[in-house]
Amino acid sequence: MRIQAAHLGVQAREQFLLRDICLDITANEFVLITGPSGSGKTTLVRCLSGLIPHGYEMAMSGRVTVAGRSTADTPLPELAGQVAMVFQQPQCQLFNLYVEEEVAFGPHNLGLSERQTTQRVEQALAAVGIEHLRMQAIPTLSAGQKQRVAIASVLALQPRILILDEPTTNVDYAAIKKLRQTLVHLHRHLSMGIIVVEQRPEEFRELASREIQLAQGQIAYDGLPQQPTIPQPARQAWEQVINIEDSGQGAVDSNGLRLTTDTGHRPLVVVKDVSYSYGTTPAVRNLDLAIYPGECLALVGPNGAGKTTVAQLLAGLLRPQKGLIQYDFDGGRVQLGSDIGLIFEQPQQHFLCDTVTEEIWVGPDNLGNGNAPWIKQVLTELRLAPLKNRSPQTLSCGEQERTAVAAALSLAPRLLILDEPTAGQDVEVLYNLMKLAAPSRNPGHGLLLITHHTETVRQWADRVIVMENGRIVAQGRVKGKSVGSKPLMALTAPSRSYPQLCPEAGK
């Protein structure tokens, strides 16, 4: 069985996403697809799986065949039995309330018996190590756990080729290690072809038999994988990044200020003894933390540790079931957008408008505080200017993330919360994103960074809090940084002034 593409091209409105792609991939290969953000990786695998042209309204030229059958002429359900795909945002392909129901959904629709379906569910759950989540409600899962459910649901279809689009996004080291073991088993022992799209490919290069690099919608390299690097265990990596100052919760003092060395400033936000549960499942337990103006605080830890719940509590989307959150903002009531900006793990949840430009301007237009020069700078540095007339829903995961960040930055919130902003970003654009979001751009502002990416924490964070099972298990300052020290960006790039927001008519 093989997938072949002959002179494949894809165009969305006036922009070409792929040009003259010619490929031949067999079911005995492990293929790694890499390239900068926006280079066409996701568009390519959507074509290889048949989602383009069936699921997306894009002009496709050339021809793609799966097992000798044209994807344009073969119904998508028939293609899914040969080529299955796990999306960048796996929650988009989850339809059921409970994990077991989701994994059984495909086999039931294939008309398999209950015995066959049960057997496939057992095998799929075991393959990704989520047997313990069998009866869990999917909305209560972390992003990384949802991703493993999505992988299990397509494994239950027993496809000949499995495509995973950015599978390390939002998952911790333990999950990546399990995923690597799963893919080795599927490829070597079950003879399943594997195609992995990755922005940071180091985790898979030693497993792959072939690497395809894209650049500006074209194949720039197709051959043996580049030299792999050796991944480090997460705990070891964090020990190398931070100086552990407190082990355990480290409760605040009577003023609520003990969680960091004195900076001479009142905290923007103080969280005191906060707890929150989803039903009977605790997500945050007796949490104490403070975020100070001018600092970047990194919140790290394994999937399901409670990091995203903390972000939603701080933004006011959830209310503490126990404890208190105090803000030091003007005007009393906290306003989401201008006081606190939150970028979700799934950026498409933000989008309200038909174009990127409208999406970025909707907040400033409604609040009457747009700054055209600043927004133009954000569009340029985040590589969004060429996409300004595109629908946000048609963008890649990385482009959607940058659009959501740009929309938040257009309001210059006092506290910006970035939940896994590294997803789908290459090194250059991630640097620009973090540079624009850094608190040093605007004195008195703060940044909460939620990520698994140790190098981003090392370069940009001042202080790190490690969570596990809803609690703080360690915290400390980033090694090499002291209170009041300049962020690393100041040592690696010329600083620019952060424009103050003021009403502007032009766009």
N, C-alpha and C positions, 0 to 999 in steps of 0.2 A: 504494500500500500504506500502511496506517495502523494504529496501535494506539489503541484506544479503551477508556476505563475509565468506567463508569457507576455512581456511588454505591458505589464500592469501599470495603470495610472489612475489616480483618484483626484478629483477636483471638488472643492467646496466653495460655491460662489465663484469669486474671481481668483481664488488661491489654489495652486497645485499642492497637494499633500504628498503624493507619490508620483514619480516619473520613471517610466521605462524599467520596471522591476522584472527581472528574470531570475527565477529560483526553481530548484528541484530538491525537495526535502523528503526523505524516506522515513518509514516508521522505525528504522533501526538506528536513527541518529538522535543525539542530544545536542540541540542547537541553542546557542545563546545569542540573542539579538540585543545589541547595544547602540548607543548614540546619544547626542545631546538632546535636551528637552525640546520637543517640537520637531524632531527630525523625521517623524512618520512611523515610529515603531508600533504604536497602538493601531494606527490606521492599517498597517501591513497585516497584523495578525487578525484584525477584524475581517480583512479580505480573505485570508487563508482559511478562516473558520466559516465563511459564508455570511457573517453578519453584515458585511457590505457585499452585495447590494440589497439584501433582504431587509435588514433592520435599520439602516441609516440612509437618509435621502442625500446621497452624494453621487456625482457623475463618475462612473467607473469605465475605464477603457482597457483593452487587452483582455486576457482570459485567465481564470484560475480554475484548476480542476482538482478534485479530490477523488482518488481511486478511479481516475479516468473520466469522471462525470463533472460537467461544468457546474460551478457553484451558482451561476446565474439561472440555470435551468433545473436545479435540484432543490426540493423543499428543505427548509432549514431543519425540521425535525429529523429528516433522513441524514443530513450532514452531521448532526450532533452525535449520531451513533458511530461516526468515524473520527471526527475531530471535536473535542470538547474544550471549552475555554473558561478560565477563571478570570474575572474582570479585575481591573485596578481597584474598583470600588465594589467589593463583593456583595455588599448589602443590596445592590441593584438586582441580583439574581436569586435572592432569597424570598420565598413566597409564603412560607408556612410559619406557624407560631412556635413550634417546638423543633429541636434539632433532629430528633428521630424522624419526624414527619417530613422534614425537608430532604433528608438523605433518601428516604423511601419514595419521594415524589416522582423521580425519574423512572425507576423500575416499575412503579405502578402504572405510569403512562405508557410503558412499553408492553403492558399486558402480562407481566410475569406473575407467577403464582405467589401466594403469601410466603411459602417456604423459600422460593428463590429470592424474593425481595428481602426477607429477613437475613438471608445469607449475605447478600450484597451489602446491606446496611452494616452488618457486623464487620465485614472486611473493610469497608470504606472508613468507618469510624476508627478501627484499629490502625489503619494505614496512616492516619494523621494524628493519632493519639488523643482523641477526644471522646473516648468511651464514657468518661465521667460526666460529659455534658449532654448525654443522650436525652434526658428529660428536661433540660434547661430551656427556658423561653428565650428565643433568639434576640428580642429587643434588649434583654438584660446583659448580653454578651459584649465584650470589648471588641474593637475593630479587628484585632488579631485573631480572636476566637471566631468571629464571623467569617474571616477569611478561610480558616481551616474547615468550617462547616461548608463553605462554598466548594472547596476542593473535594471534600468527601462526597458532596452531592453529585459532582460530575464524575468522580471515580466510580460511583455506583452504576453509571451508564456503560462502564467498561469500554471506553473509546480506544481506538488504535493509536491516536496521537493526542497528547494533552498539552494545551497551551496555557501558560501562566503569565499574566501581564503584571509586572512589578510585584512579585509575591512577597518581597521583604518589606514592603511598605507597612508601617504601623505594627510590626511584630518584633519581639525581643529575640535575644540570642538563642534562648532555649527553643523557641518556635522555629527559628531558622535552621538550627541543628536538626530538629525533628523533620523539617521539610526536606532538607538535604538527604537524610536517610530514607525518607519516603520515595523521593525521586530516584535514588539509586536502586531501590527495590523494584519500583515500577519499570525502570528502564532495563536493568540487567536481568531480573528474574521473571518479569511478566512480559518482556519484549515490547514495551510501550514506547513509542516515540515521544520525546519531550522537547518542547519549545519554550524557553524562558526569555521574557523581555525584562531587562533590568537596567536601571539607571546607574546602580552601583554593582557591577558584575562580579566583584572579587569572590563572593560566596559560591559561585557556580563555575568559575573558569576551570577548576581542576576536575569537575565532573563532565564538562562539555566535550564533545568531539568536534564541534565546529562553531565558529563565531562569525556573525554577520553584523557589520557596523553600518549604520545609516547616517547620512548627513544631508540635510535639506531635501529629504524625500527620495534620495538615491542611494544605491549601495556603494559605500566607500571602501569596504573590505569584506572579503568572503574567504575564509580559510581556517587554519588551525587556531585555537584559542590563544590569546596573549598570555604572557607569564602570569600565573595566579599569585595572589598574596595570601598569607595565612591569617584567617580571622582569629580574633582574640575573644575569649569568654567575656561576657558582659561584666561580671563582677570584677574580674581582673582589670578590665578596661577602666571601670569607674574608680578603682583604687589608684590607678595611674593618673587619673584626671583631677581628683579632689583630695584635699587634706581633711580627713574626717575629724570634725570638731565635736559632734554629738552622735552617740550611737543610741538609737531609740528615739522616742517621741520628742524629748527635750522640751518640756512644757514652758510656756511663756511665764514671765514674772508678773507681778501685780499690775504693771503698766502695759503688759502685752508686748514687750520689746526685746525679749531675751534671745530671740531666734537668730540674731546676727550681731556681729560686732557693731558697736555704736558708730553710726554714720553722721550724726549731728542733725538728722532730719526725722520728722515724724513719718511713720509708714503710710503709704497710700492705702493699704488694706491690712487689717489684722483679722485673722481667723482664730476664734477661741473655742476650743473643745467642741468642734463641729462633728456631727455624725449624720450619715444618710444611708438608707437602705432601699433597695428595690424589692418590695414585698418583704420576704423573709431573708433576702440575700444582702448582707451588709456590703456597702461599697466604700464608705469612708467611716473611720472609727476614731472618735475623740481627737480630731485633727487640730493642731496649733501651728500656725505659720504667719509670717508677715512679709509683705513685699514693699520695698522702699523706693522712693523716687530716685531715678538715675541708675538703677541696677537692672541687670538681666538675671532673673532667677530661673534656673532650669529645674523642671520637675521630671524625674526619670523613674524607671522601674519596669518590671515585667508586665506583659499584657494582663489586664484584669486587676491591676494594682489599685485603681481608683483615680487615676490621673485625669481622665476626661470628666468624671463626676466632679472633681475639684474645680475644673475650669467652668463647668456649668453652674456650680454653686457661686463662684466668684462673680460670674456675669449676671446672676439673678435669674437664670432660667430654671434653677431648682432652689427650693428654700430649705435651709437646715431643719432637720427634724429634732436636732438637739444642738445647743450652742449658739454662737453669735458671730456675725461678720460685720465689722465696722469699717467704714470708708472715710477717707479724708478728702472728699471732693467738695467743691463749691456748689451751692444751690440746694443742699440737703439731699433730695432724692437722686439716686444714681440713674443716669440715662445710658442705656445700651447704645453704643455707636460713638457718641461724643465723649462720654466718660470712660467706658469700657468697650473695647473692640475684641470680639471673639471670632477666630477663624476655626471652623469645625474641621474634624478629620475628613469629612466628606464635603468638599467645597461646593458641590452642586446644590446643597441645601440652602445656600445663601441666595441663589440667583432669582431675580424678579423680572428682569428686563430682556429685551430681544437682542441687544448688542452689548459688546464689552464696554463701549463708551457710555452707554446709558446706565449700565450696571455700576460703573465707578462714580458717576455723577448723581445717582439717585439720592444718596445721603446728603451731600452738600446742597443739592437743589432743595430738598425738603427742609433742611435746617438753615438755609440761607447763608452758608459760610464757606463757599467754594473758593479754592485758590488755584486758578488756571495754570500758572507757571509750575507750581508744586506737582499738580496732577500730571502735567505733561512730562515732568522729570521722572515721575514714578512709572508712567507708561513706557518711557524710553528705556529706563534701566532694567525693567522687568520684561523687556522684549514683547510688550503688548501692543505697541503702536501699529505694527502691520496687521494686527488682529482686531483693530478697534471696531470694525463693522461686522465681525463674525458673531454668531450667537454663542454665548458661553456654553450652552449645552453641547455644541459640536466640537469643543476644544479637547485637547488631551488632558489627562489628569494633572500634569505639571502646569499646563497653561491655565486650567481652571483654578488651581491653587493660587497662582500668581494674580489672577483676576480678583479672587476673593480678598487677598492681602492688599491689593491696590485699592479696592473699595473701602477697606478698613482704614488704610493709611490716609485716604482722602479726607477723613474726619479728624486725624491726629488725636486719637483718644488718649486720655491720661494713662490708662493701663491697657496694653495690647496683649492678648493671649493668643499665641500661635500653637495650635495642636497639631504636631507632626508636620511642619512646613517643608521638610526635606523631600517629601514624596514627589517623585517625578522630576526633580531638579538636577541639572548638571552643576558642576563645581562653580562655574562663572556666575550663572544666574542665581544660585543659592547665596553666593557671596553678596551680590547686589541686593537680594531680598533682605538678608540679615542686616546689611549696612543701612538700608532705608528704615528698618524697624528698630534699630539699636537706640536705646534711651539717650545715648550721648548726642543724638540728633536734636533732641528737644529737652532741655533741662527741666526736671520736675516730673518727667514721665517715666513709666516703668514697663518692663517686658517680662511676661511669663512664657517660657519656652518649654513645651512638652515634646520630648523626642527620645528616640532610641539611638540617635546618631552621636557617638562619642566625640567625633572630631568637631562637629558643630558646637557642642557644649564646651569643648576645650577652647575653641577660638572666641566664642561670643559671651558665654555665661560668666557672671561674677561669683555666683553661689549656686550650689546644687542641693536639692532635696531628693533623697531616694525613698520611694514608696514600695510597699509590698503588702498585699492583703488589706488594703485600706488604711495602713498606718505608715508613719515615717520610721524607717529603720536606720537611716544614716543621713547626715548632712554635713556640709562643709564648703569652704571656699575653693574655687578652682586653683590648682597649684600654679604658683608664679604670679598670682594676683593678690594684692592686699587692698584693704579698704581705701577708696579714693584713687586707686591706680587706674590708668587709662585702659580702655578695652584694646584687645589685640588689633582691631581694625585700624586704630590710630597708628599702629606701627607698620602696617602693611599697605595702607592706601592713604592718599591725601584726603584730609577731612573737608567736608563741604557744609555750609550752613544749612540748617533745617528751616525752610521757609515758615514763617508764622502765617496761620490761616487768616484770610481777610476776604470780604466779599469781592468777587470778580464777575464781570458779566461775560467775558469771553471764554470759549472752550476750544 
